[in-house]
């Protein structure tokens, strides 16, 4: 997170009953695939940004991919 938020704005994982409160300098990192089959999405990692009630939220996202995700798009071969 790039800012503190006075109220709201958390990252919520509804299937895990977890909400992370934004705090400047903190990060939330998780794999979104299953350990036993890294080609399958772990539905437990479904998440949502909760609305900011008071203040302003600034955040940054980074995605780390296991495979080339741009190549198939480049050749119009994506699913």
RODO-2510 file (C-alpha; in nm, 4 decimals, decimal comma):
residues 79
     n   res          X          Y          Z
     1     x     0,0000     0,0000     0,0000
     2     x     0,1200     0,3488    -0,0817
     3     x    -0,0978     0,5292     0,1719
     4     x    -0,2760     0,4852     0,5004
     5     x    -0,6562     0,4948     0,4816
     6     x    -0,8615     0,6452     0,7614
     7     x    -1,1494     0,3994     0,7205
     8     x    -1,2335     0,1140     0,4826
     9     x    -1,0403     0,0293     0,1662
    10     x    -0,9231    -0,3135     0,2801
    11     x    -0,8400    -0,6116     0,0613
    12     x    -1,0918    -0,8823     0,1416
    13     x    -1,0658    -1,2571     0,0763
    14     x    -1,4277    -1,3678     0,1339
    15     x    -1,3627    -1,7452     0,1126
    16     x    -1,0906    -1,7159     0,3773
    17     x    -1,2779    -1,4647     0,5943
    18     x    -0,9717    -1,2353     0,5883
    19     x    -0,9452    -0,8616     0,5338
    20     x    -0,6161    -0,6734     0,5199
    21     x    -0,6284    -0,3088     0,6252
    22     x    -0,4256    -0,0726     0,4049
    23     x    -0,1163     0,0557     0,5836
    24     x     0,1508     0,2527     0,4013
    25     x     0,4545     0,0331     0,3345
    26     x     0,2722    -0,2995     0,3794
    27     x     0,2137    -0,5523     0,1021
    28     x    -0,0158    -0,8500     0,0589
    29     x     0,1344    -1,1310    -0,1523
    30     x    -0,0240    -1,4653    -0,2374
    31     x    -0,0101    -1,7389    -0,5012
    32     x    -0,3374    -1,7847    -0,6869
    33     x    -0,2750    -2,1429    -0,8010
    34     x    -0,2994    -2,4759    -0,6208
    35     x     0,0192    -2,6268    -0,4760
    36     x    -0,0722    -2,9733    -0,6028
    37     x    -0,1541    -2,8448    -0,9545
    38     x    -0,0023    -2,5065    -1,0417
    39     x    -0,2037    -2,5003    -1,3635
    40     x    -0,5282    -2,4703    -1,1639
    41     x    -0,6593    -2,1511    -1,0090
    42     x    -0,7079    -2,1582    -0,6313
    43     x    -1,0596    -2,0209    -0,5915
    44     x    -0,9906    -1,9527    -0,2235
    45     x    -0,7720    -1,6587    -0,3324
    46     x    -1,0623    -1,4727    -0,4912
    47     x    -1,0431    -1,1225    -0,3467
    48     x    -1,1966    -0,7782    -0,3651
    49     x    -1,1105    -0,4212    -0,2768
    50     x    -1,3510    -0,2850    -0,0192
    51     x    -1,4759     0,0719    -0,0601
    52     x    -1,2849     0,3540     0,1051
    53     x    -1,5162     0,5139     0,3627
    54     x    -1,2862     0,7965     0,4709
    55     x    -0,9560     0,9111     0,3227
    56     x    -0,7774     0,8156     0,0020
    57     x    -0,6237     0,4848    -0,0966
    58     x    -0,3162     0,4588    -0,3164
    59     x    -0,1892     0,1143    -0,4053
    60     x     0,0283    -0,0613    -0,6618
    61     x    -0,0155    -0,4068    -0,8137
    62     x     0,2418    -0,6446    -0,9587
    63     x     0,1711    -0,9771    -1,1280
    64     x     0,4318    -1,2506    -1,1533
    65     x     0,3548    -1,5057    -1,4242
    66     x     0,4794    -1,8657    -1,4406
    67     x     0,4740    -1,8699    -1,8208
    68     x     0,4906    -1,6334    -2,1164
    69     x     0,1514    -1,4674    -2,1197
    70     x     0,2263    -1,2139    -2,3928
    71     x     0,3301    -1,4548    -2,6697
    72     x    -0,0130    -1,6139    -2,7246
    73     x    -0,1753    -1,2683    -2,7317
    74     x     0,0790    -1,1508    -2,9865
    75     x    -0,0190    -1,4347    -3,2238
    76     x    -0,3931    -1,4196    -3,1473
    77     x    -0,3837    -1,7635    -2,9832
    78     x    -0,5223    -1,6754    -2,6386
    79     x    -0,8217    -1,8588    -2,4994
***
